[in-house]
Structures are given as structure tokens and as C-alpha cells.
Amino acid sequence: MASSGQVGRLKRLKGGYVIRKSKTEDIPVVTDIATRAFSKIYDALEKIYGQELFPVLIPDRKTAKIEQITAHALNHPEWIFICEEDGKIVGVITFSLNHQLRIGTIGNNAVDPDCGLKGIGQQMYKAVLKYFKENGMDFAEVTTGMDASHEPARRAYERAGFNIRMEYVTYYRNLKDNA
């Protein structure tokens, strides 16, 4: 890879997309993007989990993505790609490599909600999948929810070629109930 950290140029008719490795100074921008992108998902999860369980699972929705992406950046800064459009950060994708199983895993990924549907996510997936192959991975995996708020993510992953699917259910029970 080039010393500039560039991963590859993305072809578009208009605008110049570039996917590159993250830099420390990117973290505040990408965590803001992720926090805004996950807002509707958190709204849905709050309704699903209810007022008692939601804050247990997500103590602070305003800092959850900040903490997750910052921790990832501290532990594996090389496993975060940034998408820029004309020099402005418009997307982020985190990932990891399991060399023993030869599986690459896509983690947090988000596109700036102000950008609309321009195919930015697909370009980030393409760059990460290429990176996985170049680093000896045989499979790629990504996990997402089955609720309605995750429908756009499921469609995006399927468009990116994810076609082996395993569904599972997580159940919770309130033990404070008298039942």
C-alpha cells in the first residue's frame, strides 16, 4: 500500500472518493458520523428492549460508538478505513482479521447520514473485502440485527455479496418480575 495510507480510489462520475487508513485525528469525525448513523437503530432498540433493559445494554447512546471506535483505534488502528469525498470524511469501517480461522470480520461501519445513498458503504465493503483477500482470509463475516431498523444494513451486506446467512435469537427475561 502507498505510504500515504491510501487503500484505493473509488470510481464515481462526480466527486473524488478515496478509501484510506485512518489517522488519529480522524477519530472525532468518524465517531460523530457513527453516532448520528446509529441514532435510528438506537431509537428502535430502545423500543424493543424497553426502558429497563436498554440502558443496561447501551448505558449511553451518545458515547457508545465513540467508545467502541476509539477502543478499536487504540488496539488496531490499521483495521479502520476511512472514506473521503473531495477531502471530507464521509464514512468509516472497522474490521478485524482472525488468521487462525482465516475469517475477516467487519465491525462498526457507517456513512454520514447527510450524504444520502451514494454507494459509499458498498465501496468501503469492497475495499475491506479486498484487504481481507490480500491478507490471507478465506471468508468474510458481518453481524447485524434482524429488526426493521437493520433492514438497510442487511440489504447492503447482501448487495456486497454476503450470501451465507445464520439467524439466531437473543432472549431476555426480566427477573424482577414476580412470575
Contacts in CASP RR format, 6 or more apart in sequence:
PFRMAT RR
TARGET T0000
AUTHOR 0000-0000-0000
METHOD contacts of the structure
MODEL  1
MASSGQVGRLKRLKGGYVIRKSKTEDIPVVTDIATRAFSKIYDALEKIYG
QELFPVLIPDRKTAKIEQITAHALNHPEWIFICEEDGKIVGVITFSLNHQ
LRIGTIGNNAVDPDCGLKGIGQQMYKAVLKYFKENGMDFAEVTTGMDASH
EPARRAYERAGFNIRMEYVTYYRNLKDNA
1 7 0 8 1.000
1 21 0 8 1.000
4 20 0 8 1.000
5 20 0 8 1.000
5 21 0 8 1.000
6 18 0 8 1.000
6 19 0 8 1.000
6 20 0 8 1.000
7 19 0 8 1.000
7 20 0 8 1.000
7 21 0 8 1.000
7 81 0 8 1.000
7 127 0 8 1.000
7 131 0 8 1.000
8 18 0 8 1.000
8 19 0 8 1.000
8 20 0 8 1.000
8 127 0 8 1.000
9 16 0 8 1.000
9 17 0 8 1.000
9 18 0 8 1.000
9 19 0 8 1.000
10 16 0 8 1.000
10 17 0 8 1.000
10 18 0 8 1.000
10 19 0 8 1.000
10 83 0 8 1.000
10 123 0 8 1.000
10 127 0 8 1.000
11 17 0 8 1.000
12 118 0 8 1.000
15 85 0 8 1.000
15 86 0 8 1.000
16 84 0 8 1.000
16 85 0 8 1.000
16 86 0 8 1.000
17 83 0 8 1.000
17 84 0 8 1.000
17 85 0 8 1.000
17 90 0 8 1.000
17 120 0 8 1.000
17 123 0 8 1.000
18 83 0 8 1.000
18 84 0 8 1.000
18 87 0 8 1.000
19 81 0 8 1.000
19 82 0 8 1.000
19 83 0 8 1.000
19 84 0 8 1.000
19 123 0 8 1.000
19 124 0 8 1.000
19 127 0 8 1.000
20 81 0 8 1.000
20 82 0 8 1.000
20 84 0 8 1.000
21 77 0 8 1.000
21 78 0 8 1.000
21 80 0 8 1.000
21 81 0 8 1.000
21 82 0 8 1.000
22 30 0 8 1.000
22 73 0 8 1.000
22 77 0 8 1.000
22 80 0 8 1.000
22 81 0 8 1.000
22 82 0 8 1.000
22 92 0 8 1.000
23 82 0 8 1.000
24 73 0 8 1.000
24 77 0 8 1.000
26 80 0 8 1.000
26 82 0 8 1.000
26 89 0 8 1.000
26 92 0 8 1.000
27 69 0 8 1.000
27 70 0 8 1.000
27 73 0 8 1.000
29 89 0 8 1.000
30 69 0 8 1.000
30 80 0 8 1.000
30 82 0 8 1.000
30 89 0 8 1.000
30 91 0 8 1.000
30 92 0 8 1.000
30 110 0 8 1.000
31 65 0 8 1.000
31 66 0 8 1.000
31 69 0 8 1.000
31 70 0 8 1.000
33 89 0 8 1.000
33 90 0 8 1.000
33 91 0 8 1.000
33 92 0 8 1.000
33 110 0 8 1.000
33 111 0 8 1.000
33 112 0 8 1.000
33 113 0 8 1.000
34 65 0 8 1.000
34 66 0 8 1.000
34 68 0 8 1.000
34 69 0 8 1.000
34 92 0 8 1.000
34 108 0 8 1.000
34 110 0 8 1.000
35 62 0 8 1.000
35 64 0 8 1.000
35 65 0 8 1.000
35 66 0 8 1.000
36 112 0 8 1.000
36 113 0 8 1.000
37 110 0 8 1.000
37 111 0 8 1.000
37 112 0 8 1.000
37 113 0 8 1.000
38 61 0 8 1.000
38 64 0 8 1.000
38 65 0 8 1.000
38 110 0 8 1.000
39 61 0 8 1.000
39 113 0 8 1.000
40 149 0 8 1.000
41 149 0 8 1.000
41 150 0 8 1.000
42 58 0 8 1.000
42 61 0 8 1.000
42 64 0 8 1.000
43 149 0 8 1.000
44 147 0 8 1.000
44 148 0 8 1.000
44 149 0 8 1.000
45 54 0 8 1.000
45 57 0 8 1.000
45 58 0 8 1.000
45 147 0 8 1.000
45 149 0 8 1.000
46 54 0 8 1.000
46 61 0 8 1.000
48 147 0 8 1.000
49 57 0 8 1.000
49 172 0 8 1.000
52 174 0 8 1.000
52 176 0 8 1.000
53 172 0 8 1.000
53 174 0 8 1.000
58 64 0 8 1.000
65 108 0 8 1.000
65 110 0 8 1.000
68 108 0 8 1.000
69 80 0 8 1.000
69 92 0 8 1.000
69 94 0 8 1.000
69 108 0 8 1.000
72 79 0 8 1.000
72 80 0 8 1.000
72 94 0 8 1.000
72 108 0 8 1.000
73 80 0 8 1.000
76 96 0 8 1.000
79 94 0 8 1.000
79 95 0 8 1.000
79 96 0 8 1.000
79 97 0 8 1.000
80 92 0 8 1.000
80 93 0 8 1.000
80 94 0 8 1.000
80 95 0 8 1.000
81 92 0 8 1.000
81 93 0 8 1.000
81 95 0 8 1.000
81 124 0 8 1.000
81 127 0 8 1.000
81 128 0 8 1.000
81 131 0 8 1.000
82 89 0 8 1.000
82 91 0 8 1.000
82 92 0 8 1.000
83 89 0 8 1.000
83 90 0 8 1.000
83 91 0 8 1.000
83 92 0 8 1.000
83 93 0 8 1.000
83 111 0 8 1.000
83 120 0 8 1.000
83 121 0 8 1.000
83 123 0 8 1.000
83 124 0 8 1.000
84 90 0 8 1.000
85 115 0 8 1.000
85 120 0 8 1.000
89 112 0 8 1.000
90 111 0 8 1.000
90 112 0 8 1.000
90 115 0 8 1.000
90 120 0 8 1.000
91 109 0 8 1.000
91 110 0 8 1.000
91 111 0 8 1.000
91 112 0 8 1.000
91 115 0 8 1.000
91 120 0 8 1.000
91 121 0 8 1.000
91 124 0 8 1.000
92 108 0 8 1.000
92 109 0 8 1.000
92 110 0 8 1.000
92 124 0 8 1.000
93 106 0 8 1.000
93 107 0 8 1.000
93 108 0 8 1.000
93 109 0 8 1.000
93 121 0 8 1.000
93 124 0 8 1.000
93 125 0 8 1.000
93 127 0 8 1.000
93 128 0 8 1.000
94 106 0 8 1.000
94 107 0 8 1.000
94 108 0 8 1.000
94 109 0 8 1.000
95 104 0 8 1.000
95 105 0 8 1.000
95 106 0 8 1.000
95 107 0 8 1.000
95 128 0 8 1.000
95 131 0 8 1.000
95 132 0 8 1.000
96 104 0 8 1.000
96 105 0 8 1.000
96 107 0 8 1.000
97 104 0 8 1.000
97 105 0 8 1.000
97 132 0 8 1.000
97 135 0 8 1.000
97 137 0 8 1.000
98 104 0 8 1.000
98 105 0 8 1.000
99 136 0 8 1.000
101 139 0 8 1.000
102 136 0 8 1.000
102 137 0 8 1.000
102 138 0 8 1.000
102 139 0 8 1.000
103 137 0 8 1.000
103 138 0 8 1.000
103 139 0 8 1.000
103 140 0 8 1.000
103 141 0 8 1.000
104 132 0 8 1.000
104 137 0 8 1.000
104 139 0 8 1.000
104 140 0 8 1.000
104 141 0 8 1.000
105 140 0 8 1.000
105 141 0 8 1.000
105 142 0 8 1.000
106 125 0 8 1.000
106 128 0 8 1.000
106 140 0 8 1.000
106 141 0 8 1.000
106 142 0 8 1.000
107 142 0 8 1.000
107 143 0 8 1.000
109 121 0 8 1.000
109 124 0 8 1.000
109 125 0 8 1.000
111 120 0 8 1.000
111 121 0 8 1.000
111 124 0 8 1.000
121 156 0 8 1.000
122 156 0 8 1.000
122 159 0 8 1.000
122 160 0 8 1.000
125 156 0 8 1.000
125 157 0 8 1.000
125 160 0 8 1.000
126 160 0 8 1.000
128 140 0 8 1.000
129 140 0 8 1.000
129 160 0 8 1.000
132 140 0 8 1.000
140 162 0 8 1.000
141 162 0 8 1.000
142 157 0 8 1.000
142 162 0 8 1.000
144 150 0 8 1.000
144 153 0 8 1.000
144 154 0 8 1.000
144 157 0 8 1.000
145 153 0 8 1.000
145 154 0 8 1.000
146 154 0 8 1.000
146 167 0 8 1.000
END
